[in-house]
Amino acid sequence: MEAGGSFGAGRAGGAFDPVAFVKQPQTILRILSWIFSIVVFGSIVNEGYVNSGSEVLHCVFNKNEDACNYGITIGVIAFFASMMFLALDIYFPQISSVKDRKKAVLLELGFSGFWTFLWFVGFCFLANQWQRTSSEGLVLNQGADAARAAIAFCFFSILSWAGMTLKALQRYRLGTDMSLFATDHLNGNPNVEPYPGYPTGSGIETRDTYQSPPFTENLGTNPKGYQLPTY
C-alpha cells in the first residue's frame, strides 16, 4: 500500500496508469472470471440442449432443466458482476471518502465469497448430473463437448473468484491511513492555514496601561464658585 493510502489505493485524485492497472493480479483475475462465465453460459445456451428424435429440446445434463438453468443464471450474473467490479476498480482510487471505500471493499468481499460458493455448488451439481446422464434417449455427441466445457470452467471459476475474495480480504485488512484524510476533513482545503489563536500578553505591563486612580483631585484646589469665609 502506498504511503498515506487507503484500502490498497493511494490518495484520491492521482493519475490513472492503465498499464499498471492491467498488470495487477486483481485485474487479471477479473478478466479471467469474465471469460470463464462466458464459456459456461455460452456452452449451455448454444449446445446444452439436445433432442431425442422429437422437436422437444432437453437439457444435456440428464434432462434436468434445473441444471442448465442454474449454469446459465450464475454465468450471466458473474459476467455482469465482473464488468461492474472492473469498472469499480478503475474508479476506486478517485473515491475520497474512507467510508465509501470501505463499503466498496466489503461489497466486493461479500459478493466474491458468495459467488465462489455458488460456483462450487454449480460444479458439483453439473458434474453429478452429467455423470448420471445416459446415452438412451439423448444424442450426446451434440452436447458432450459443451457439457464438459461448462463443468471444467465452473471449476476454473471457483479458483478465480476465490482469488478475488482473498484479494478483497487483503485490501480490507490493509485499512486506511487516517492522517491522509484528517487535514481535508477538518479544514476543507489543505492549503488553508488554521485560524490563529488568541494573542497572549508578554507578562510585562507598561505604565501606559494604568489609569489614574479615582478621587485623586487636588484637595487644595477650590471648587469653582466657592470662596472661603473670612473671619
C-alpha positions as CSV (number, residue, x, y, z in Angstrom):
1,M,0.0,0.0,0.0
2,E,1.3,3.4,-0.8
3,A,2.1,5.8,2.0
4,G,-1.0,7.6,3.1
5,G,-3.1,5.1,1.1
6,S,-6.5,3.6,1.9
7,F,-7.7,0.1,1.3
8,G,-5.0,-0.7,-1.2
9,A,-5.3,2.5,-3.2
10,G,-3.3,5.8,-2.9
11,R,-4.6,9.3,-2.3
12,A,-7.7,10.3,-4.2
13,G,-7.1,12.3,-7.4
14,G,-4.0,10.6,-8.5
15,A,-3.2,9.9,-12.2
16,F,-4.6,6.6,-13.7
17,D,-2.0,4.3,-15.1
18,P,-3.7,1.8,-17.5
19,V,-0.6,-0.4,-17.9
20,A,0.0,-0.8,-14.2
21,F,-3.8,-1.4,-13.7
22,V,-3.9,-4.2,-16.3
23,K,-0.8,-5.9,-14.6
24,Q,-2.5,-6.0,-11.2
25,P,-3.4,-9.6,-10.1
26,Q,-6.8,-8.4,-9.2
27,T,-7.5,-7.1,-12.7
28,I,-6.2,-10.3,-14.3
29,L,-8.5,-12.4,-12.1
30,R,-11.5,-10.3,-13.1
31,I,-10.8,-10.7,-16.8
32,L,-10.4,-14.4,-16.4
33,S,-13.6,-14.7,-14.4
34,W,-15.4,-12.7,-17.1
35,I,-14.1,-15.1,-19.8
36,F,-14.9,-18.2,-17.8
37,S,-18.5,-17.0,-17.2
38,I,-18.9,-16.5,-21.0
39,V,-17.8,-20.1,-21.7
40,V,-20.1,-21.6,-19.0
41,F,-23.4,-19.9,-20.0
42,G,-22.4,-19.8,-23.7
43,S,-21.8,-23.5,-23.9
44,I,-25.1,-24.4,-22.3
45,V,-27.1,-21.9,-24.3
46,N,-25.6,-22.9,-27.7
47,E,-25.2,-26.7,-27.3
48,G,-26.6,-27.6,-23.9
49,Y,-30.0,-28.6,-25.2
50,V,-30.5,-31.6,-27.4
51,N,-33.5,-33.5,-28.7
52,S,-34.1,-37.2,-28.8
53,G,-35.9,-37.8,-32.1
54,S,-38.5,-35.1,-31.3
55,E,-38.8,-31.4,-31.6
56,V,-38.7,-31.0,-27.8
57,L,-35.2,-29.9,-26.5
58,H,-33.9,-31.4,-23.3
59,C,-31.0,-30.3,-21.1
60,V,-28.0,-32.3,-21.8
61,F,-27.4,-32.8,-18.1
62,N,-29.6,-35.8,-17.5
63,K,-32.6,-34.0,-18.9
64,N,-32.5,-31.9,-15.8
65,E,-33.7,-28.4,-16.8
66,D,-32.7,-27.0,-13.4
67,A,-29.0,-27.9,-14.1
68,C,-29.0,-25.9,-17.3
69,N,-30.9,-23.0,-15.8
70,Y,-28.5,-22.9,-12.8
71,G,-25.4,-22.8,-15.0
72,I,-26.9,-20.1,-17.3
73,T,-28.0,-18.0,-14.3
74,I,-24.8,-17.9,-12.3
75,G,-22.8,-17.5,-15.5
76,V,-24.7,-14.5,-16.7
77,I,-24.7,-12.8,-13.3
78,A,-21.0,-13.4,-13.0
79,F,-20.5,-11.9,-16.5
80,F,-22.1,-8.6,-15.5
81,A,-20.6,-8.6,-12.0
82,S,-17.1,-9.0,-13.4
83,M,-17.6,-5.9,-15.6
84,M,-19.1,-3.9,-12.7
85,F,-16.3,-4.7,-10.3
86,L,-13.7,-4.0,-13.0
87,A,-15.3,-0.5,-13.5
88,L,-15.3,-0.1,-9.7
89,D,-11.6,-0.9,-9.6
90,I,-10.9,1.9,-12.1
91,Y,-13.0,4.4,-10.2
92,F,-11.8,3.3,-6.7
93,P,-8.7,5.5,-6.5
94,Q,-10.9,8.6,-7.1
95,I,-13.1,7.9,-4.1
96,S,-12.0,10.4,-1.4
97,S,-14.3,9.1,1.4
98,V,-12.9,6.5,3.7
99,K,-16.4,5.1,4.5
100,D,-17.2,4.8,0.8
101,R,-14.0,2.9,0.1
102,K,-14.7,0.6,3.0
103,K,-18.2,-0.1,1.7
104,A,-16.9,-0.9,-1.7
105,V,-14.3,-3.3,-0.4
106,L,-16.9,-5.0,1.9
107,L,-19.3,-5.3,-1.1
108,E,-16.7,-7.0,-3.2
109,L,-15.6,-9.3,-0.4
110,G,-19.1,-10.4,0.3
111,F,-20.1,-10.9,-3.3
112,S,-16.9,-12.6,-4.3
113,G,-17.1,-15.0,-1.4
114,F,-20.8,-15.8,-2.1
115,W,-20.2,-16.4,-5.8
116,T,-17.3,-18.7,-5.1
117,F,-19.7,-20.8,-3.1
118,L,-22.3,-20.7,-5.9
119,W,-19.7,-21.8,-8.5
120,F,-18.7,-24.7,-6.2
121,V,-22.3,-25.7,-6.0
122,G,-22.7,-25.4,-9.7
123,F,-19.6,-27.5,-10.4
124,C,-20.8,-30.3,-8.1
125,F,-24.4,-30.1,-9.5
126,L,-23.4,-30.2,-13.2
127,A,-20.8,-32.9,-12.7
128,N,-23.2,-35.1,-10.8
129,Q,-26.0,-34.7,-13.4
130,W,-23.5,-35.3,-16.2
131,Q,-22.3,-38.5,-14.5
132,R,-25.9,-39.7,-14.4
133,T,-26.6,-38.9,-18.0
134,S,-27.0,-42.0,-20.2
135,S,-27.0,-42.2,-24.0
136,E,-30.5,-43.6,-24.0
137,G,-32.9,-41.1,-25.5
138,L,-30.2,-38.4,-26.0
139,V,-27.8,-37.7,-28.8
140,L,-24.9,-37.0,-26.5
141,N,-22.4,-36.1,-29.3
142,Q,-24.4,-32.9,-29.8
143,G,-23.8,-31.6,-26.4
144,A,-21.0,-33.6,-24.8
145,D,-18.3,-31.1,-25.5
146,A,-20.5,-28.3,-24.3
147,A,-21.3,-30.1,-21.1
148,R,-17.6,-30.9,-20.4
149,A,-16.6,-27.3,-21.1
150,A,-19.3,-26.0,-18.7
151,I,-18.2,-28.3,-15.9
152,A,-14.5,-27.5,-16.5
153,F,-14.9,-23.8,-16.5
154,C,-17.2,-23.9,-13.4
155,F,-14.2,-25.4,-11.7
156,F,-11.9,-22.7,-13.1
157,S,-14.4,-20.0,-11.9
158,I,-14.2,-21.4,-8.4
159,L,-10.4,-20.7,-8.4
160,S,-10.7,-17.2,-9.9
161,W,-13.5,-16.0,-7.7
162,A,-11.7,-17.4,-4.6
163,G,-8.6,-15.5,-5.7
164,M,-10.7,-12.3,-5.9
165,T,-12.1,-13.0,-2.4
166,L,-8.6,-13.3,-1.0
167,K,-7.5,-10.0,-2.7
168,A,-10.6,-8.2,-1.3
169,L,-9.8,-9.6,2.2
170,Q,-6.2,-8.3,1.9
171,R,-7.5,-4.9,0.9
172,Y,-9.8,-4.8,3.8
173,R,-7.1,-5.8,6.3
174,L,-4.8,-3.0,4.9
175,G,-7.3,-0.5,6.3
176,T,-6.6,3.2,5.9
177,D,-4.1,5.8,7.0
178,M,-6.3,8.4,8.7
179,S,-3.6,11.1,8.5
180,L,-4.4,11.2,4.8
181,F,-7.9,12.4,5.4
182,A,-7.6,14.4,8.7
183,T,-6.5,17.6,7.1
184,D,-9.0,17.5,4.3
185,H,-12.0,16.9,6.6
186,L,-11.1,19.4,9.3
187,N,-10.0,22.3,7.1
188,G,-11.8,21.5,3.8
189,N,-8.7,22.7,2.0
190,P,-5.2,21.5,2.9
191,N,-3.7,24.8,1.6
192,V,-5.7,26.9,4.0
193,E,-3.9,27.6,7.3
194,P,-5.8,27.2,10.5
195,Y,-7.1,30.2,12.3
196,P,-4.6,31.9,14.6
197,G,-5.1,31.6,18.3
198,Y,-5.8,34.4,20.7
199,P,-2.8,36.7,21.3
200,T,-1.2,36.3,24.6
201,G,0.5,39.0,26.6
202,S,4.2,39.2,27.3
203,G,3.6,39.3,31.0
204,I,5.1,42.8,31.4
205,E,2.8,45.7,31.9
206,T,3.8,49.3,30.9
207,R,2.9,52.5,32.6
208,D,0.5,53.4,29.8
209,T,-1.8,50.6,30.7
210,Y,-2.6,52.0,34.1
211,Q,-5.3,54.6,34.6
212,S,-5.3,57.3,37.2
213,P,-6.9,56.1,40.4
214,P,-10.3,57.6,41.4
215,F,-10.7,60.5,43.7
216,T,-7.2,62.0,43.0
217,E,-8.4,65.5,42.7
218,N,-6.2,68.1,44.4
219,L,-7.8,68.7,47.8
220,G,-6.2,72.2,48.0
221,T,-8.0,73.3,44.8
222,N,-11.2,75.1,45.5
223,P,-14.3,74.2,43.5
224,K,-15.4,76.7,41.1
225,G,-17.9,79.3,42.6
226,Y,-16.9,78.7,46.2
227,Q,-15.0,81.1,48.4
228,L,-13.5,80.6,51.8
229,P,-15.2,82.7,54.5
230,T,-13.2,85.5,56.2
231,Y,-13.1,85.5,60.0
